[in-house]
Amino acid sequence: MGMRLPTRWHCADLWAFAALAWAATARADLAPSSPFIPAGSAAASAQAGPSSPVELRGEMATSEGASYCIYDTAKKKDVWVGLNEAGHDFVVKTADPATDSVTVDYQGRSLLLTLRTAKVASSGSPPTGAPEARGPQPNPSLASTVVLNPTAADEQRRLDAVAQEVRRRRMERERAAMGAQNGLVPGQPPPAPNR
């Protein structure tokens, strides 16, 4: 009788094998790191995850002495502790304020933890163009009306300056709205009339 036709179970096995093979090739196409983080940056190295089970996240001087914020990466919890304070999975043994580091005993191991600093990257240059295109600019004369110990006259001058600034901004908004109705872009001169 020769060849047998595959049964329903054999077809299910073939489908499962094909799905696993497809998933393996699809997974190989994924990027090993985020395409949104520049290569070689501090954020790219931080993406790999913490290198220690605990991290030093902060330092603070208190009336009882220095306190240190230790973050447990497994529990995802932090706690402020002092030197040689027991009751946690770790004990801060020594601290070096010059290098912002502490030595911690964690599960029988001595770990040197350094305070992590935030890395802030610039998002680019500030906007250019006419000041009207960037929005209303603060009025420096308004800031000069503030007095340390104001008298009634000083307070009245400050309120008048605020009212004047409100009127000026309303006029700017009305001009911008009128220009938008006429098809003008704020910050650009009106087109020359056609003849």
Secondary structure, DSSP 8 states (H G I E B T S, - for coil): -------HHHHHHHHHHHHHHHHHHHHHHS-SS-TTS-TTSHHHHHTT--SSSEEEEEEEEETTEEEEEEEETTTTEEEEE-TT--SSSEEEEEEETTTTEEEEEETTEEEEEE--------------S-HHHH-----HHHHTT--SS--HHHHHHHHHHHHHHHHHHHHHHHHHHHHHHTT--TTS-------
